[in-house]
Amino acid sequence: MPQRDLVVIGASAGGIPALQRILPALPSDLPAAILIVLHLSPHSAGLLPHILGKFGSLPASNAEHGEPIRNSHIYVAPPDRHLLAAPGRKIQIGHGPKENRFRPAIDPLFRSAALNYDAQTIGIVLSGGLDDGTAGLCAIKQVGGLAIVQDPAEAEARSMPRSALTHVAIDHCLPAHEIGAMLPQLVREAPAGTRRIMSDETRLEVELAADERNRAEIGKLGEPSTYTCPTCHGSLLRVRNATPIRFRCHTGHAFTARSLEDELHDTLENTAWSAIRALQEHAMLLRELSARPGLSIQDAANFSERADLALKRAQTLRETIATEADGDEMLSPEGTV
């Protein structure tokens, strides 16, 4: 009889302390495999398995493309690669476009588990900012899998758990140590119901994360929106029937509405700093021009006034950025990563 023998976990900021409370409760003979995506820098040294291996009795390793998925083992997404659960109990490593600003991202792992292992999957969203993992957890629930969320009151970053609670019919919302205590029982349960078929659109999105799909088919996912991709500046499609609202560009970059807003916010700030630099350089050039020998008094004054105006505009932009930063700090309990 099938068991819920595939556990997929997604986390971001605050995820390691949560895992530190979950993993010690798991027995060394756990009849399930655990696949973990933690948002990492692409330049990370890949030491997360070494850290997680110290938290409990289960061995942990960076996942490798094509290796078998074995029970009683933890597989960690390597830096700058998507981790996917492929058919035949195999690991698939993909270098597809970033999703929700990350590679590895949580949604591709959850989506692949739902596609290939349906109700045998247990999906867990832990501490983190924004909402990566919510769409993937929706997919797991659609095929009869279990959805578990760390209690936001305990999470160091509450946004990811809160998003999942808002959009998904969660089976359990618990503190991390209680998740660990419950997992050995849950993985031994037989899934209810029969196998459910995922949509062709879900299959396409999994293949995009693996970077093995013809990008010309992305247009099947939705309708053109009024937005452009902040990563590659191509047009964004609004993904059809997506929960939460999601977008994809023709290159494949994917965003929830929240991660798109966050990316655009960063783009705006970077653009503002570029404008400040240009204004300051313009002012310096105008000062130099105003000091040229033989220049008329009127022309020198004109250059000097224009330099003052450029510096004034730069200062206005600086103050605007500072005001935005103050507003972000006020919102940090909900939006921090």
VEXVEXVEX-356909 format. One record per residue (C-alpha): residue number from 1; residue in one letter; x, y, z. Coordinates in Angstrom, 1 decimal. Layout:
<rs>
num, residuo, X, Y, Z
NUM, A, X, Y, Z
...
</rs>
This chain:
<rs>
num, residuo, X, Y, Z
1, M, 0.0, 0.0, 0.0
2, P, 1.4, 3.5, -0.9
3, Q, 2.5, 5.7, 1.8
4, R, 3.2, 9.5, 2.0
5, D, 6.9, 8.8, 1.4
6, L, 8.0, 12.1, -0.1
7, V, 8.4, 15.1, 2.1
8, V, 9.2, 18.4, 0.4
9, I, 10.2, 21.4, 2.5
10, G, 10.6, 25.0, 1.5
11, A, 12.2, 27.8, 3.6
12, S, 13.9, 31.1, 3.4
13, A, 15.0, 33.5, 6.2
14, G, 14.6, 31.8, 9.5
15, G, 14.4, 28.4, 7.9
16, I, 17.6, 26.9, 9.4
17, P, 16.4, 27.4, 13.0
18, A, 13.1, 25.8, 12.1
19, L, 14.8, 22.8, 10.6
20, Q, 16.9, 22.6, 13.7
21, R, 13.7, 22.0, 15.6
22, I, 12.2, 19.6, 13.1
23, L, 15.0, 17.2, 12.1
24, P, 16.0, 15.9, 15.6
25, A, 12.5, 14.3, 16.0
26, L, 12.9, 12.2, 12.9
27, P, 14.1, 8.5, 13.3
28, S, 17.0, 7.2, 11.3
29, D, 14.7, 4.7, 9.6
30, L, 12.1, 7.3, 8.5
31, P, 10.1, 5.6, 5.7
32, A, 10.2, 8.7, 3.5
33, A, 12.7, 10.9, 1.7
34, I, 13.1, 14.6, 2.5
35, L, 13.8, 17.1, -0.3
36, I, 14.7, 20.7, 0.9
37, V, 14.9, 24.0, -0.9
38, L, 16.3, 26.8, 1.2
39, H, 16.8, 30.2, -0.6
40, L, 20.6, 30.5, -1.1
41, S, 23.0, 32.8, -2.7
42, P, 24.2, 31.5, -6.0
43, H, 27.7, 31.8, -4.7
44, S, 27.0, 29.7, -1.6
45, A, 29.6, 27.1, -0.7
46, G, 27.0, 24.3, -0.5
47, L, 27.6, 23.6, 3.1
48, L, 23.9, 23.3, 4.1
49, P, 23.8, 19.5, 4.1
50, H, 26.8, 19.5, 6.6
51, I, 24.8, 21.8, 8.8
52, L, 21.6, 19.9, 8.6
53, G, 23.3, 16.5, 9.2
54, K, 24.3, 17.7, 12.7
55, F, 20.6, 18.3, 13.6
56, G, 19.4, 14.7, 13.7
57, S, 20.1, 11.1, 12.7
58, L, 19.3, 11.4, 9.0
59, P, 22.2, 11.8, 6.5
60, A, 22.0, 14.9, 4.3
61, S, 23.7, 15.7, 0.9
62, N, 23.5, 18.1, -1.9
63, A, 21.2, 16.5, -4.5
64, E, 22.8, 15.3, -7.7
65, H, 21.1, 14.9, -11.1
66, G, 19.8, 11.4, -11.8
67, E, 20.5, 9.9, -8.4
68, P, 17.8, 7.7, -6.8
69, I, 15.5, 9.2, -4.1
70, R, 16.0, 6.9, -1.1
71, N, 14.0, 6.9, 2.1
72, S, 15.7, 8.0, 5.3
73, H, 17.8, 10.6, 3.5
74, I, 17.7, 14.4, 3.1
75, Y, 18.4, 15.9, -0.3
76, V, 19.2, 19.6, -0.4
77, A, 19.0, 21.8, -3.5
78, P, 22.5, 22.8, -4.6
79, P, 23.3, 26.5, -5.0
80, D, 21.9, 28.2, -8.2
81, R, 20.0, 25.0, -9.3
82, H, 16.3, 24.1, -9.0
83, L, 15.7, 20.8, -7.2
84, L, 12.9, 18.6, -8.8
85, A, 11.4, 15.3, -7.9
86, A, 11.4, 13.4, -11.2
87, P, 9.5, 10.2, -12.2
88, G, 10.9, 6.9, -11.1
89, R, 12.1, 8.1, -7.7
90, K, 14.9, 10.1, -9.3
91, I, 16.4, 13.5, -8.5
92, Q, 16.4, 16.1, -11.3
93, I, 18.6, 19.2, -11.1
94, G, 17.6, 22.1, -13.4
95, H, 19.1, 25.4, -14.4
96, G, 15.8, 26.9, -15.6
97, P, 14.9, 30.6, -15.1
98, K, 14.6, 32.0, -11.6
99, E, 11.2, 31.8, -9.9
100, N, 10.1, 34.4, -7.4
101, R, 13.6, 35.9, -7.7
102, F, 15.4, 32.7, -6.6
103, R, 17.1, 29.6, -8.0
104, P, 16.6, 27.3, -6.3
105, A, 13.0, 28.2, -5.7
106, I, 10.4, 26.4, -3.7
107, D, 7.5, 26.3, -6.1
108, P, 9.3, 24.2, -8.8
109, L, 10.1, 21.5, -6.2
110, F, 6.6, 21.4, -4.8
111, R, 5.1, 21.5, -8.3
112, S, 7.3, 18.6, -9.5
113, A, 6.4, 16.5, -6.4
114, A, 2.7, 17.1, -7.1
115, L, 3.1, 16.2, -10.8
116, N, 5.0, 13.0, -10.2
117, Y, 4.0, 11.7, -6.8
118, D, 0.6, 13.3, -6.2
119, A, -1.0, 12.2, -2.9
120, Q, 2.2, 10.5, -1.7
121, T, 3.6, 14.0, -1.1
122, I, 3.8, 16.1, 2.1
123, G, 4.6, 19.7, 1.5
124, I, 5.9, 21.9, 4.3
125, V, 6.4, 25.7, 4.2
126, L, 8.6, 27.2, 6.9
127, S, 9.8, 30.7, 7.8
128, G, 10.5, 33.1, 5.0
129, G, 9.6, 36.4, 3.3
130, L, 7.2, 37.0, 0.5
131, D, 5.3, 34.0, -0.9
132, D, 7.5, 31.4, -2.6
133, G, 6.0, 27.9, -1.9
134, T, 2.3, 29.0, -1.9
135, A, 1.6, 28.1, -5.5
136, G, 3.5, 24.8, -5.2
137, L, 1.6, 23.9, -2.0
138, C, -1.7, 24.6, -3.9
139, A, -0.6, 22.0, -6.5
140, I, 0.2, 19.5, -3.8
141, K, -3.3, 19.9, -2.3
142, Q, -4.9, 19.6, -5.7
143, V, -3.5, 16.1, -6.0
144, G, -4.5, 15.0, -2.5
145, G, -1.2, 15.6, -0.8
146, L, -0.8, 17.0, 2.7
147, A, 0.0, 20.7, 3.3
148, I, 1.8, 21.8, 6.5
149, V, 2.8, 25.3, 7.5
150, Q, 5.0, 26.5, 10.4
151, D, 3.0, 28.6, 12.8
152, P, 3.6, 32.2, 11.7
153, A, 3.6, 33.3, 15.4
154, E, 6.8, 31.2, 15.8
155, A, 8.5, 31.9, 12.4
156, E, 11.3, 34.4, 12.3
157, A, 9.9, 35.7, 9.0
158, R, 6.1, 35.2, 8.9
159, S, 5.3, 36.2, 5.3
160, M, 5.7, 32.8, 3.6
161, P, 3.6, 30.8, 6.2
162, R, 1.0, 33.5, 6.2
163, S, 0.7, 33.5, 2.4
164, A, 0.2, 29.7, 2.4
165, L, -2.4, 30.0, 5.1
166, T, -4.3, 32.6, 3.1
167, H, -4.3, 30.7, -0.2
168, V, -4.2, 27.0, 0.6
169, A, -6.4, 24.7, 2.6
170, I, -3.7, 23.8, 5.1
171, D, -3.9, 20.4, 6.9
172, H, -1.7, 21.4, 9.9
173, C, -0.3, 24.7, 11.2
174, L, 2.1, 23.9, 13.9
175, P, 5.3, 25.1, 15.7
176, A, 8.4, 23.6, 14.1
177, H, 9.1, 21.0, 16.9
178, E, 5.5, 19.8, 16.6
179, I, 5.9, 19.3, 12.9
180, G, 8.9, 17.1, 13.6
181, A, 7.0, 15.1, 16.1
182, M, 4.1, 14.5, 13.8
183, L, 6.0, 13.7, 10.6
184, P, 6.9, 10.0, 11.5
185, Q, 3.2, 9.3, 11.9
186, L, 2.1, 11.2, 8.8
187, V, 4.5, 9.4, 6.4
188, R, 3.2, 6.0, 7.5
189, E, -0.4, 6.9, 6.5
190, A, -1.9, 5.7, 3.2
191, P, -3.0, 8.6, 1.0
192, A, -6.8, 8.8, 0.6
193, G, -8.4, 8.8, -2.9
194, T, -7.1, 7.9, -6.3
195, R, -4.3, 9.4, -8.5
196, R, -5.2, 12.7, -9.9
197, I, -3.8, 14.0, -13.2
198, M, -2.1, 17.4, -13.2
199, S, -2.7, 19.9, -16.1
200, D, -0.4, 20.2, -19.1
201, E, 0.4, 23.7, -17.8
202, T, 1.8, 22.4, -14.6
203, R, 3.9, 19.9, -16.6
204, L, 5.2, 22.7, -18.7
205, E, 6.2, 24.8, -15.7
206, V, 8.1, 21.8, -14.2
207, E, 9.9, 21.4, -17.5
208, L, 10.8, 25.1, -17.6
209, A, 12.4, 24.8, -14.2
210, A, 14.5, 21.9, -15.6
211, D, 15.3, 24.0, -18.6
212, E, 14.3, 21.3, -21.1
213, R, 11.2, 22.8, -22.7
214, N, 10.7, 24.8, -25.9
215, R, 10.1, 28.3, -24.7
216, A, 7.7, 29.0, -27.6
217, E, 5.1, 27.0, -25.6
218, I, 5.1, 29.5, -22.7
219, G, 2.3, 31.4, -24.4
220, K, 0.0, 28.5, -23.5
221, L, 0.2, 29.5, -19.8
222, G, -1.8, 32.6, -19.9
223, E, -2.6, 36.0, -21.5
224, P, -0.4, 39.0, -22.0
225, S, -0.4, 41.5, -19.1
226, T, 0.5, 45.2, -19.1
227, Y, 3.8, 44.4, -17.2
228, T, 7.3, 43.7, -18.3
229, C, 9.8, 41.3, -16.8
230, P, 12.2, 43.3, -14.5
231, T, 14.9, 40.6, -15.2
232, C, 15.0, 40.5, -19.0
233, H, 12.5, 43.3, -19.9
234, G, 10.3, 41.0, -22.0
235, S, 6.5, 41.0, -21.7
236, L, 4.9, 39.2, -18.9
237, L, 2.0, 36.7, -19.2
238, R, -0.5, 36.5, -16.4
239, V, -0.7, 32.8, -15.6
240, R, -4.2, 31.5, -16.1
241, N, -6.1, 30.4, -13.0
242, A, -3.1, 30.8, -10.7
243, T, -3.3, 31.0, -6.9
244, P, -1.8, 33.4, -5.9
245, I, -1.6, 35.7, -8.9
246, R, 1.5, 34.8, -11.0
247, F, 3.3, 36.0, -14.1
248, R, 5.8, 34.5, -16.5
249, C, 7.8, 36.1, -19.3
250, H, 8.7, 34.5, -22.6
251, T, 12.2, 33.7, -21.3
252, G, 10.6, 31.8, -18.4
253, H, 11.2, 34.0, -15.4
254, A, 8.3, 33.6, -13.0
255, F, 6.9, 35.9, -10.3
256, T, 4.0, 36.0, -7.9
257, A, 2.5, 39.4, -7.7
258, R, 4.4, 40.0, -4.4
259, S, 7.8, 38.9, -5.7
260, L, 7.2, 41.0, -8.8
261, E, 6.5, 44.0, -6.6
262, D, 9.6, 43.4, -4.6
263, E, 11.8, 43.1, -7.7
264, L, 10.3, 46.3, -9.2
265, H, 11.0, 48.0, -5.9
266, D, 14.6, 47.1, -6.0
267, T, 14.8, 48.1, -9.7
268, L, 13.3, 51.5, -8.8
269, E, 15.9, 52.1, -6.1
270, N, 18.8, 51.0, -8.3
271, T, 17.5, 53.4, -11.0
272, A, 17.2, 56.2, -8.5
273, W, 20.9, 55.7, -7.4
274, S, 22.0, 55.7, -11.0
275, A, 20.1, 59.0, -11.5
276, I, 21.8, 60.4, -8.4
277, R, 25.2, 59.4, -9.8
278, A, 24.5, 61.0, -13.2
279, L, 23.3, 64.2, -11.6
280, Q, 26.4, 64.4, -9.4
281, E, 28.7, 63.8, -12.3
282, H, 26.8, 66.4, -14.3
283, A, 27.2, 68.9, -11.5
284, M, 31.0, 68.2, -11.3
285, L, 31.3, 68.7, -15.0
286, L, 29.3, 72.0, -14.9
287, R, 31.6, 73.2, -12.0
288, E, 34.6, 72.5, -14.2
289, L, 33.1, 74.3, -17.1
290, S, 32.3, 77.3, -15.0
291, A, 36.0, 77.6, -13.9
292, R, 37.4, 77.6, -17.4
293, P, 39.8, 80.5, -18.1
294, G, 38.4, 83.3, -20.4
295, L, 34.8, 82.3, -19.7
296, S, 32.4, 85.3, -19.5
297, I, 30.9, 86.1, -16.1
298, Q, 27.4, 85.3, -17.5
299, D, 28.4, 81.9, -18.9
300, A, 30.2, 81.0, -15.7
301, A, 27.2, 82.0, -13.6
302, N, 24.9, 79.9, -15.9
303, F, 27.1, 76.8, -15.5
304, S, 27.2, 77.3, -11.7
305, E, 23.5, 77.7, -11.4
306, R, 22.9, 74.5, -13.5
307, A, 25.4, 72.6, -11.2
308, D, 23.5, 73.8, -8.1
309, L, 20.2, 72.6, -9.7
310, A, 21.6, 69.2, -10.5
311, L, 22.9, 68.8, -6.9
312, K, 19.5, 69.9, -5.6
313, R, 17.7, 67.3, -7.7
314, A, 20.2, 64.6, -6.5
315, Q, 19.5, 65.6, -2.9
316, T, 15.7, 65.3, -3.5
317, L, 16.2, 61.8, -4.9
318, R, 18.3, 60.9, -1.8
319, E, 15.6, 62.1, 0.5
320, T, 13.0, 60.1, -1.4
321, I, 15.0, 56.9, -1.1
322, A, 15.4, 57.5, 2.6
323, T, 11.7, 58.1, 3.0
324, E, 11.0, 54.8, 1.1
325, A, 13.4, 53.0, 3.4
326, D, 11.7, 54.3, 6.5
327, G, 8.4, 53.0, 5.1
328, D, 9.9, 49.6, 4.4
329, E, 11.1, 49.3, 8.0
330, M, 7.5, 50.0, 9.3
331, L, 6.3, 47.1, 7.1
332, S, 9.1, 44.7, 8.0
333, P, 7.1, 42.4, 10.4
334, E, 5.0, 41.3, 7.4
335, G, 7.4, 41.6, 4.5
336, T, 10.8, 40.8, 5.7
337, V, 12.8, 38.1, 3.9
</rs>
